[in-house]
Amino acid sequence: MQQKTKLFLRALKYSIPHLGKCMQKQHLNHYNFADHYYNTIKLKKYHLTKCLQNKPKISELARNIPSRSFSSKDLLPIKQENEKSLSENMDAFEKVRTKLETQPQEEYEIINAEVKHGGFVYYQEGCCLVRSKDEEADNENYEVLFNLEELKLDQPFIDCIRVAPDEKYVAAKIRTEDSEASTCVVVKLTDQPVMEASFPNVSSFEWVKDEEDEDVLFYTFQRNLRCHDVYRATFGDNKRNERFYTEKDPSYFVFLYLTKDSRFLTINIMNKTTSEVWLIDGLSPWDPPVLIQKRIHGVLYYVEHRDDELYILTNVGEPTEFKLMRTAADTPAIMNWDLFFTMKRNTKVIDLDMFKDHCVLFLKHSNLLYVNVIGLADDSVRSLKLPPWACGFIMDTNSDPKNCPFQLCSPIRPPKYYTYKFAEGKLFEETGHEDPITKTSRVLRLEAKSKDGKLVPMTIFHKTDTEDLQKKPLLVHVYGAYGMDLKMNFRPERRVLVDDGWILAYCHVRGGGELGLQWHTDGCLTKKLNGLADLEACIKTLHGQGFSQPSLTTLTAFSAGGVLVGALCNSNPELLRAVTLEAPFLDVLNTMMDTTLPLTLEELEEWGNPSSNEKHKSYIKRYCPYENIKPQHYPSIHITAYENDERVPLKGIVNYTEKLKEAVMEYSKNAGEGYQNPSVILDIQPGGNHVIEDSHKKITAQIKFLYEELGLDSTIVFEDLKKYLKF
């Protein structure tokens, strides 16, 4: 049977409280150690009829979405087409079969969480949790374990899957697109699988097996975006559920991580700058946990295990960047940590993976990707520079001690498989048809000089056959907060824009984490204006080097990236023509003054404490987008917000929009005849999610807005977009 590749990938929107005003399931503050907890997003092949969900028809692709909007140039509303409902009396398997048989054959699909365990693959198919003995099997060869519709949620999807060691139970965390709340369902794997238990508001969770061969599920409970409580539960004849740990400090959060060899379950207690880890023996999970090192302000550390040794990634000591240390598992305190490996300057640690004889570090150095393979027997180091087109890693679940698989991607290129084979000491790439984007586009690494002389890296994409780049539209991306890298995963709409002649520029400003911990430190608290200066320098450098011009320049950001975008619109609006924002943080001062909000206490070390520190309050006033709106010409702005967003309160976004509209109208009174007011659109979507990255409605609305504001013909781009987004 003919097969196809799925290019449109879902970001696992896993809720980590400390990420604050940013995308769920991104990196931890400075290091992606928790990625082993999450399930892998994979580029994989299925049979043509095997799909994950029904999607609306493509006839709605280029139209706007129904919403509450405030605008001086409203977009047209549309009607949603109703999906055909399936017969209610069909059992779960028949529902899945029907969806498979009626699904259009050519489609780029979303891949949800999946886990390989033993001889099975566990994943979501249609409305069900299923398992199969062969991930490439036909539709007959899988077993339905649980029907998600039993939870009576609106379009639920599986966010994470964990299988008990002996496959007696499987646990799945289930969410919807409209909320960050999640439910953990435990299914007993018998001849007739049954739901054994259901827990609300679960964040992280892991299985261990005790001395009596009993499965124990540890999980964290999330309340108001905060994870402070750890529970453990058993099932069957010896059923119990008890709270195991509670973190008392409201500025810290808790998440669970099982070391790759399953020897220890770690309880990780963290805030923005400090961490503390406790070990639970995987062989004796009822014994009291062991503290590795009591929290020390400013010291972050994360733990892996191999052969009775702990490998600790930490920023302790000078310089205050991450380094790898190790110690005996029975002497874990900091005075016993021995330096094992140091990183170069301007290096960001993306991930770490342990194998029987090797440790693999995934790194970003000077804005390029590397893999360092450390031989644990002889301490040898092999550093591999990865292809220059690569901008991001996607980690692969793997239990093979001989190989280390991973994927590389960029905003315009789908993930591609690579495998490092330890025996050969070589990196092998997936063979097959080369993506044509490699020949039709260019990726450039440039630097802009900021006001204080700091060099700010940029990553730029454009078509190779473009002759006059100065006349081409430019879309600039920025984030610059929490020590997190600017997201550069594959997005189909970005590829379509490049194919249509756009220039994409990713500005890695201070406040992010692209050049290590210091890069973040230099852009937070009373250094937040460094990020604004960096963004301004990047755009001016792009224009100065012949990439577009202000009248064709657009800027986009989500969440905390809205701070820098909003600040630039106030300070240098002449650099831009149009802006798109999603769930943007725009009212920093009033939000951080409100300690009743769920994330304010956790984020004091990022933005400062204006309630008790006058210096912080005065500094925030200097850049806060809401505080600095004034009557002047502004670029057109399209804002997507979510009605019940707990991370960025809707009130602040609405207040910003209304104040901006008033300033625009006041300026227009004295602007003279012929002055055209900018569009100010606030698109309020229902639901309580923070950012829905792969929302087709949002994508088409934003692209339509940009093309209209720049006076461009969008016919071709929407036709091309149909290849990637099936409606």
C-alpha positions in Angstrom: 0.0 0.0 0.0 1.2 3.4 -0.8 2.5 5.5 2.1 2.9 9.2 2.8 4.8 11.4 5.3 3.1 13.7 7.8 4.6 17.1 7.7 2.3 19.0 9.9 3.3 18.3 13.5 1.5 19.1 16.7 3.5 20.7 19.5 2.7 18.8 22.7 1.2 21.6 24.7 2.1 20.2 28.0 1.5 22.6 31.0 4.6 23.5 33.0 3.6 26.2 35.4 7.0 27.9 35.6 7.0 28.7 31.9 4.6 31.6 32.7 3.7 33.7 29.8 5.1 31.4 27.1 4.2 28.4 25.1 3.6 25.2 27.0 5.9 22.3 26.4 8.9 24.4 25.4 12.1 24.2 27.2 12.6 24.4 30.9 14.0 27.7 32.1 17.4 27.0 30.7 17.5 23.3 29.8 15.3 20.8 28.2 15.9 18.0 30.6 12.2 17.4 31.0 11.9 16.4 27.4 12.5 12.8 28.3 9.2 13.1 30.3 7.3 14.2 27.3 6.5 12.0 24.4 8.3 12.5 21.1 6.9 14.5 18.2 7.9 12.5 15.3 8.0 12.6 11.5 6.8 9.2 10.6 5.0 7.3 7.9 1.5 5.7 8.0 -0.7 4.1 5.4 -2.7 6.6 3.4 -5.9 5.9 5.2 -4.5 6.0 8.7 -5.2 9.4 10.3 -5.6 10.9 13.7 -8.6 13.2 13.4 -11.2 14.5 11.1 -10.7 18.1 9.9 -13.0 20.7 8.4 -13.1 21.2 4.7 -10.6 23.4 2.8 -13.3 25.6 1.4 -12.9 27.7 4.6 -9.2 28.1 4.3 -8.9 31.7 3.2 -11.7 33.1 5.2 -11.6 34.8 8.6 -12.9 33.2 11.8 -15.9 34.1 13.9 -14.8 36.0 16.9 -15.2 39.2 18.9 -13.1 41.8 17.3 -12.3 45.4 17.7 -11.1 46.9 14.5 -11.0 50.0 12.2 -11.0 47.5 9.3 -12.9 44.4 10.3 -12.4 41.1 8.7 -15.4 39.2 7.4 -17.0 36.5 9.7 -17.8 33.1 8.4 -19.9 30.1 9.3 -18.3 26.9 10.4 -19.3 23.8 8.6 -20.8 21.2 10.8 -19.0 17.9 10.9 -21.1 14.8 10.1 -21.7 12.9 13.4 -21.2 9.2 13.7 -23.8 6.9 14.9 -24.0 6.9 18.7 -24.6 3.2 19.1 -21.3 2.3 17.3 -18.6 0.8 19.5 -15.2 2.4 19.8 -13.5 0.2 17.3 -16.1 0.8 14.6 -15.9 4.5 15.2 -12.2 4.5 14.6 -12.6 2.3 11.5 -15.3 4.6 10.0 -13.1 7.6 10.5 -10.2 5.9 8.8 -12.3 4.8 5.8 -13.9 8.2 5.2 -10.7 10.3 5.6 -9.4 12.0 2.5 -6.3 10.2 1.2 -3.8 13.1 0.7 -3.3 15.1 3.8 -0.6 16.4 6.1 -1.6 15.1 9.5 -1.1 15.8 13.2 0.8 13.3 15.2 -0.2 13.0 18.9 1.8 11.5 21.7 3.0 7.9 21.3 5.1 5.5 23.3 6.9 2.3 22.4 7.0 -0.3 25.2 7.8 -3.9 24.9 6.4 -5.1 21.6 3.7 -2.5 21.4 3.2 1.1 20.2 0.6 3.1 22.2 -0.9 6.1 20.6 -4.2 7.9 19.8 -6.3 6.9 16.9 -9.4 8.9 16.2 -11.2 9.2 19.5 -9.4 6.2 21.1 -6.3 5.2 23.0 -5.0 2.2 21.1 -2.0 -0.1 20.9 -0.5 -1.9 18.0 2.2 -4.5 17.5 3.5 -2.7 14.5 3.4 1.0 14.0 3.2 0.6 10.3 0.4 -2.0 10.6 -2.8 -1.8 8.7 -6.1 -0.7 10.3 -7.0 -4.3 11.4 -3.9 -4.6 13.6 -4.6 -2.6 16.7 -6.5 -2.9 19.9 -8.8 -0.2 21.3 -7.9 0.4 25.0 -10.0 3.4 25.9 -12.6 5.6 24.2 -11.8 9.3 25.0 -15.4 10.2 24.4 -16.3 8.6 27.8 -14.7 11.7 29.5 -17.3 13.9 27.7 -14.7 16.5 26.7 -14.8 18.7 23.6 -12.4 17.2 21.0 -10.0 15.6 23.5 -6.5 14.6 22.6 -3.8 12.6 24.4 -1.0 14.7 25.6 1.2 12.1 27.2 1.4 8.3 27.6 3.2 6.2 30.2 3.1 2.4 30.3 3.7 0.5 33.6 7.0 -1.6 33.6 5.3 -5.0 33.0 2.4 -3.6 30.8 -0.3 -4.3 33.4 -1.4 -0.7 33.2 -1.2 2.3 30.9 -1.7 5.9 31.9 -2.6 8.7 29.5 -3.0 12.4 30.1 -5.9 13.8 28.2 -6.6 17.5 27.3 -8.6 19.6 25.0 -7.5 22.6 22.8 -9.7 24.9 24.9 -8.2 24.4 28.3 -4.9 23.7 30.1 -6.7 21.4 32.5 -5.9 17.7 32.1 -7.2 14.3 33.2 -5.0 11.3 33.8 -6.7 8.0 32.9 -5.3 4.7 34.1 -6.4 1.7 32.0 -5.9 -1.9 33.1 -4.5 -4.0 30.3 -6.5 -7.2 30.4 -8.2 -9.2 27.7 -10.9 -6.6 27.9 -9.1 -3.4 28.9 -11.0 -1.3 31.5 -10.5 2.1 33.0 -9.1 1.5 36.5 -8.9 5.1 37.7 -9.1 8.8 36.7 -7.3 11.7 38.3 -8.1 15.4 37.5 -5.5 18.2 37.0 -2.4 15.9 36.6 0.8 17.5 35.3 3.7 15.1 35.2 3.5 11.4 36.0 5.7 8.2 36.0 5.4 4.5 36.8 7.7 2.5 39.1 7.5 -1.0 40.4 8.0 -1.9 44.1 9.6 -4.8 45.9 6.3 -6.8 45.7 6.0 -6.4 41.9 3.3 -3.8 42.3 2.9 -0.9 40.0 3.1 2.5 41.6 2.0 5.7 39.8 3.6 8.9 41.0 1.9 12.1 39.7 1.9 15.8 40.4 -1.3 17.8 40.9 -1.8 21.2 39.3 -3.9 23.9 40.8 -4.1 27.4 39.3 -1.2 26.6 37.0 1.0 25.7 40.0 2.3 22.2 40.7 3.1 21.8 44.4 1.8 18.4 45.4 3.1 14.9 44.5 0.9 11.8 44.9 1.4 8.1 44.6 -1.2 5.6 43.8 -1.6 1.8 43.4 -4.4 -0.2 41.8 -6.1 -3.5 41.8 -6.7 -5.3 45.2 -4.3 -3.0 47.0 -5.8 0.3 45.8 -4.6 3.5 47.5 -3.9 7.1 46.7 -1.9 9.4 49.0 -0.2 12.7 48.9 3.5 12.1 49.1 5.1 15.6 49.0 3.9 19.3 49.2 6.1 22.2 48.3 5.4 25.1 50.6 7.2 27.9 48.7 4.7 29.4 46.2 7.5 30.6 43.9 8.6 27.0 43.3 7.0 24.2 41.2 7.4 20.5 41.1 7.8 18.0 38.2 8.7 14.3 38.0 11.4 12.7 35.8 12.3 9.1 35.6 16.0 8.5 34.8 16.6 6.8 31.4 17.6 3.5 33.1 14.5 3.7 35.3 16.7 3.4 38.4 15.5 6.5 40.1 12.4 8.7 40.0 13.5 12.3 40.6 11.3 15.0 42.2 12.5 18.2 40.8 11.6 21.4 42.7 12.4 24.6 40.8 11.9 28.3 40.4 13.5 30.5 37.7 17.0 30.4 39.2 17.2 27.6 41.8 16.5 23.9 41.9 16.4 21.0 44.4 16.2 17.3 43.5 15.1 14.3 45.6 15.7 10.7 44.5 13.1 7.9 44.9 14.7 4.5 44.6 13.0 2.7 41.6 13.4 -0.6 43.5 12.0 0.7 46.8 9.5 3.4 46.0 8.0 3.4 49.5 11.2 4.3 51.2 11.8 8.0 52.1 13.3 10.0 49.2 17.0 11.0 49.4 18.0 14.7 49.0 20.8 15.3 46.5 21.5 18.8 47.4 19.5 21.4 49.4 18.5 24.4 47.3 21.1 27.1 47.0 19.9 30.4 45.6 21.1 30.8 42.0 22.1 27.1 41.6 20.3 25.0 39.1 20.9 21.3 38.6 19.4 18.3 36.8 20.2 14.6 37.4 20.7 11.5 35.3 22.0 8.1 36.5 24.3 5.3 35.1 26.1 2.5 36.9 25.6 3.8 40.4 26.8 7.3 39.4 24.8 10.4 39.1 25.5 12.8 36.2 24.5 16.3 37.1 24.1 19.2 34.7 24.5 22.3 36.8 25.6 26.0 36.7 27.4 25.9 40.0 30.8 27.5 40.1 32.4 29.9 37.6 31.5 30.6 35.0 27.8 30.4 35.8 27.0 28.4 32.7 26.0 24.8 32.6 28.7 22.1 33.1 28.4 18.4 33.6 29.5 16.8 36.9 29.3 13.4 38.4 29.3 11.7 41.8 28.6 8.4 43.4 24.9 7.8 43.9 25.4 7.1 47.6 27.3 10.4 48.1 25.1 12.9 46.2 25.8 16.2 48.0 27.4 19.1 46.2 30.8 18.8 47.9 31.3 15.4 46.2 30.5 16.6 42.7 33.5 16.2 40.3 33.8 18.3 37.1 33.3 16.0 34.1 32.7 18.2 31.1 32.6 22.0 30.5 30.8 23.8 27.7 32.3 26.5 25.5 31.2 30.1 25.9 28.0 31.1 24.2 26.7 27.5 24.4 23.1 26.5 25.2 22.5 22.9 26.4 19.3 21.7 24.7 19.2 18.1 26.0 21.2 15.3 27.5 20.8 11.6 26.9 22.5 8.7 28.7 23.5 5.3 27.2 25.4 2.3 28.6 28.8 3.6 27.5 28.1 7.1 26.3 26.7 10.4 27.2 25.2 12.5 24.4 24.8 16.3 24.7 22.7 18.3 22.3 24.0 21.8 22.1 23.6 25.1 20.4 26.8 27.1 20.1 27.0 30.5 18.4 23.6 29.8 16.9 24.6 26.5 15.3 23.7 23.0 16.4 26.2 20.4 17.6 26.1 16.9 19.1 28.8 16.0 21.6 29.3 12.3 22.2 31.3 11.5 25.4 32.8 8.1 25.9 32.2 7.2 29.6 34.9 4.5 29.6 37.7 6.7 28.4 36.2 10.2 28.7 36.7 10.8 25.0 34.7 13.5 23.3 33.5 13.6 19.8 31.9 16.9 18.6 29.7 16.8 15.5 28.7 20.0 13.8 25.3 19.5 12.3 24.1 20.8 8.9 23.8 24.6 8.8 20.2 24.5 7.7 19.2 22.8 11.1 17.7 25.1 13.7 16.1 22.7 16.2 16.3 19.2 17.6 13.4 16.8 18.1 14.4 14.1 20.6 13.4 10.5 19.8 12.3 8.0 22.4 14.8 5.2 22.2 15.8 2.1 24.2 18.5 0.9 21.8 21.9 1.2 23.6 23.8 1.0 20.3 22.2 4.0 18.6 21.2 7.6 19.4 18.4 8.7 17.0 17.1 12.3 16.8 15.6 14.7 14.2 16.6 18.0 12.9 14.2 20.7 11.6 13.9 24.3 10.7 10.9 26.7 10.4 10.6 25.9 6.7 11.9 22.3 6.5 10.2 19.3 8.0 12.1 17.1 10.5 14.7 14.8 9.1 16.0 11.7 10.9 19.6 11.2 12.0 21.2 8.4 14.0 24.5 8.3 15.7 25.9 4.8 15.8 28.3 4.3 18.7 30.1 1.3 17.2 30.9 3.1 13.9 31.4 6.4 15.7 29.5 8.1 12.8 26.4 10.1 12.2 24.0 8.7 9.6 21.2 10.7 8.0 17.9 9.4 6.6 18.2 8.5 3.0 15.5 9.1 0.4 14.1 12.1 -1.5 15.7 15.4 -0.6 13.3 18.1 0.3 13.2 20.6 -2.6 13.3 23.5 -0.1 17.0 22.8 0.2 17.6 24.0 -3.4 15.1 26.8 -3.6 15.9 28.6 -0.3 18.8 30.0 1.6 19.5 30.1 5.3 21.9 32.9 6.6 23.4 33.5 10.0 24.1 37.2 10.6 24.8 39.4 13.5 23.5 42.9 14.4 25.4 45.2 16.7 23.3 46.5 19.6 23.7 50.0 21.2 26.2 48.6 23.8 28.2 46.8 21.2 26.8 43.4 21.9 26.5 41.2 18.8 23.0 39.7 18.4 22.6 36.6 16.2 19.9 36.4 13.5 18.7 33.5 11.4 17.3 34.5 8.0 15.5 32.5 5.3 14.6 33.5 1.7 14.3 32.1 -1.8 17.6 31.7 -3.7 16.3 33.1 -7.0 15.2 36.4 -5.5 16.9 39.3 -7.2 15.8 42.4 -5.3 15.4 41.5 -1.7 14.8 45.1 -0.7 11.4 45.0 -2.4 10.3 41.8 -0.7 8.1 41.5 2.4 9.9 40.7 5.7 8.4 38.8 8.7 10.5 39.2 11.8 10.2 36.8 14.8 11.2 37.6 18.4 10.7 36.3 21.9 13.5 37.3 24.4 12.3 36.0 27.8 12.7 33.3 30.4 16.0 32.1 29.0 14.0 30.3 26.3 15.1 30.0 22.7 13.0 31.5 20.0 10.8 28.7 18.6 12.2 27.5 15.2 10.3 24.2 14.7 8.8 23.5 11.3 5.7 25.5 10.5 4.0 24.9 7.2 2.8 28.5 6.9 6.4 29.7 7.2 7.4 27.6 4.4 4.6 28.8 2.2 5.6 32.4 2.9 9.2 31.8 1.8 7.9 30.1 -1.3 5.8 33.2 -2.0 8.9 35.4 -1.8 8.9 36.5 1.9 12.0 36.9 3.9 11.9 35.4 7.4 14.2 36.7 10.1 14.5 35.2 13.6 16.2 37.6 16.1 17.8 35.9 19.0 17.8 38.8 21.4 19.0 39.0 25.0 16.5 37.6 27.5 16.3 34.4 25.5 18.6 31.5 26.0 20.3 31.0 22.6 23.8 31.9 23.9 23.6 30.3 27.4 22.5 31.4 30.8 24.2 34.8 30.7 22.3 35.7 27.6 19.1 35.4 29.6 20.5 37.3 32.6 21.5 40.2 30.4 17.9 40.6 29.3 15.7 40.3 32.4 14.9 42.4 35.4 16.6 45.8 35.1 18.2 44.7 31.8 15.0 44.1 29.9 15.6 47.1 27.7 18.6 45.3 26.3 16.2 43.0 24.4 14.4 46.0 23.0 17.7 47.6 21.8 18.7 44.2 20.3 15.4 43.9 18.4 15.7 47.5 17.0 19.3 46.8 16.0 18.3 43.6 14.2 15.6 45.3 12.1 17.8 48.2 11.2 20.7 45.8 10.3 18.3 43.9 8.0 17.2 47.0 6.3 20.8 48.3 6.0 21.9 45.0 4.4 19.2 45.1 1.8 16.6 42.9 3.3 13.2 44.6 2.7 12.2 48.1 3.9 10.0 49.5 6.7 6.9 49.7 4.5 7.2 45.9 3.9 8.3 44.9 7.3 6.1 42.9 9.7 6.8 41.6 13.2 5.3 38.6 15.0 5.5 37.2 18.5 3.5 35.3 21.1 3.1 35.5 24.8 6.0 37.2 26.6 7.5 38.2 23.2 4.7 40.7 23.1 6.5 42.8 25.6 9.4 43.6 23.2 7.0 44.0 20.2 4.7 46.3 22.0 7.6 48.3 23.3 9.1 48.7 19.8 5.7 49.9 18.5 5.8 52.6 21.0 9.5 53.6 20.6 10.2 53.1 16.9 6.9 52.5 15.0 8.4 53.8 11.8 10.4 50.5 11.4 7.2 48.5 10.9 4.2 48.2 8.7 2.2 45.5 10.5 2.3 43.3 13.6 0.7 40.0 14.6 0.5 39.0 18.3 -0.8 35.9 20.0 -1.8 35.9 23.6 0.6 38.7 24.2 1.9 40.0 27.5 1.3 43.8 27.2 0.5 45.1 30.6 3.6 44.1 32.6 3.2 46.6 35.4 -0.4 46.0 36.5 0.0 42.2 36.1 3.1 42.0 38.2 1.4 44.3 40.8 -1.4 41.7 41.2 -0.1 39.0 43.5 -3.5 37.1 43.3 -2.7 36.0 39.8 -1.4 32.4 39.6 2.0 33.2 38.1 3.0 36.6 39.6 5.1 35.2 42.5 6.9 32.7 40.2 7.9 35.4 37.7 9.3 38.1 40.0 12.8 37.1 39.1 12.1 37.6 35.4 10.2 41.0 35.5 10.9 42.3 39.0 8.7 43.1 42.0 7.0 46.5 41.4 4.9 46.2 44.5 7.8 46.4 46.9 10.8 47.7 44.8 10.5 51.2 43.5 13.5 50.6 41.2 11.7 47.7 39.5 8.5 49.7 39.3 10.2 52.7 37.7 12.1 50.4 35.2 9.1 48.5 34.1 7.3 51.8 33.4 10.0 52.6 30.9 9.2 49.7 28.6 5.8 48.3 29.5 3.8 48.5 26.3 0.5 49.5 27.9 2.1 52.3 30.0 3.9 53.9 27.0 1.1 54.2 24.5 0.9 57.7 23.1 -0.8 59.6 20.2 1.4 58.8 17.2 1.4 56.8 14.1 1.4 53.0 14.8 1.8 50.0 12.6 -1.4 47.9 12.1 -1.8 45.3 14.8 -3.7 42.0 14.8 -4.0 40.4 18.3 -5.3 36.9 18.9 -6.3 36.4 22.6 -8.1 33.6 24.4 -11.1 34.2 26.6 -10.1 32.3 29.7 -6.3 32.4 29.4 -4.9 32.0 32.9 -1.3 32.9 31.9 -2.0 36.2 30.2 -5.1 37.8 31.6 -7.5 38.9 28.9 -8.3 42.1 30.8 -4.8 43.4 30.2 -5.0 42.7 26.4 -8.4 44.4 26.1 -7.2 47.5 28.1 -4.2 47.7 25.9 -6.3 47.5 22.7 -8.8 50.2 23.9 -6.0 52.6 24.9 -4.2 52.0 21.6 -7.4 52.7 19.7 -7.8 56.0 21.6 -4.3 57.1 20.9 -4.6 56.2 17.2 -7.9 58.2 16.9 -6.4 61.2 18.8 -3.4 61.2 16.5 -5.5 61.0 13.3 -7.4 64.2 14.3 -4.3 66.3 13.6 -2.7 64.1 10.9 -4.2 65.9 8.0 -6.2 64.7 5.0 -5.2 61.5 3.4 -3.9 59.9 6.6 -5.0 56.3 6.8 -5.5 54.9 10.3 -3.8 51.6 11.1 -6.0 48.6 11.7 -6.2 47.5 15.3 -7.9 44.1 15.5 -8.5 42.1 18.7 -9.6 38.6 17.9 -10.9 37.0 21.1 -11.2 33.2 20.8 -13.1 31.0 23.2 -11.4 28.6 25.6 -8.8 28.7 28.3 -5.7 27.6 26.4 -2.7 29.9 26.2 -1.4 29.5 22.7 -2.8 27.0 20.1 0.2 26.8 17.8 -1.3 24.7 15.0 -4.7 26.4 14.9 -5.7 26.6 11.2 -8.1 29.5 11.9 -5.5 31.6 13.6 -2.9 30.9 10.9 -5.2 31.9 8.0 -6.5 35.0 9.8 -3.0 36.2 10.5 -1.7 35.6 7.0 -4.8 37.3 5.5 -4.2 40.3 7.7 -0.5 40.6 6.7 -1.3 40.3 3.0 -4.0 42.9 3.2 -2.0 45.4 5.2 1.0 45.1 2.7 -1.3 45.3 -0.3 -0.3 41.9 -1.6 -2.2 39.3 -3.5 -2.8 36.3 -1.3 -4.3 34.0 -3.9 -1.2 32.0 -4.5 -0.2 31.7 -0.9 -3.6 30.3 0.1 -3.6 27.8 -2.7 -0.2 26.6 -1.6 -1.3 26.5 2.0 -3.9 24.0 1.1 -1.1 21.5 0.5 -0.2 21.6 4.2 -3.4 22.6 6.1 -6.4 20.5 5.3 -9.7 22.0 6.3 
